[in-house]
Amino acid sequence: MSLLQSPGHALLQRLMSATTQRRDVIAMNVASQNMPGYRRRDVEFERLLVDAMDRGTPPERLMEIEPEVQIDWASEARADGNSVDAERESAMLRENRIRFELYAAILSGRSNLVRQALTSDR
Amino acid sequence: MTGIKGDPLARSFRGMRIAASALDAERSRIDVIAKNVANARTTKMPGTGLPYRREVASFRPVLGEAFNGGIDFVGIRVDEVVTDQSAFEEVYDPQHPDADARGVVLYPNVNTMQEMADLVTAVRSYEANLSVIETTERMADRALRLAE
């Protein structure tokens, strides 16, 4: 199996798209911070993957796991029923950016291996 | 509140999440101080007819599910806002509409100087937590640069 078609490569791409989706969800949370009754949402993907890996799911089956937008019922709401906290969303946004850059760094490391293999005859 | 549970990477962001919860708590404390300062001369509250009573916010830790399945500290939040039961200030001012038969007006038990000192403390705590977030972010960035 080639490096670019391996489950690991596809998984990294999916992780990156999940962080992109999470960025949009955080943006929606921040935009709705003054909407009464709004509950903050989050994208669950990494945890679903870890849980599946812990259960011993083979790498090909991991592709069936999709990122899920979940309503965070655990966070406490204010008096108006809204559970968005601007500071927390800001920290989540920073965390999400670092995650994205980490996945991108691993992916580009793998791509560099392929590039080196391609150019090794020169 | 969701804890540190999640993927192993979430552990790296633990400090950031704790500091973010502290930011929220300190902001609530600043709100309470603002309310005290704004009501420093409120001599009659609707309902009770008494002067405004100073309020104090108290914090408590939030415990959550740790990565290894145990219980872990995941942040702080405002526990409750209690009213300060100390005595009201008495000022002799017979012209005041809220003066009693003796000509004495009861003023709230708010000491504006103390509130200003508390405000400075709260703002400093807020800044400290903000710098925890920024430092954690910078550390992760530096770690990422190793991969380049």
Interface residues (C-beta under 8 A of the other chain):
Chain A: D42 E46 R47 L49 V50 D72 A74 S75 E76 D85 E87 R88 S90 A91 M92 R94 E95 I98 R99 E101 L102 A105 I106 G109
Chain B: M1 T2 K5 G6 D7 P8 L9 A10 S12 F13 M16 R17 A19 A20 S21 L23 D24 R27 R77 I133 E137 A140 D141 L144 A147 E148
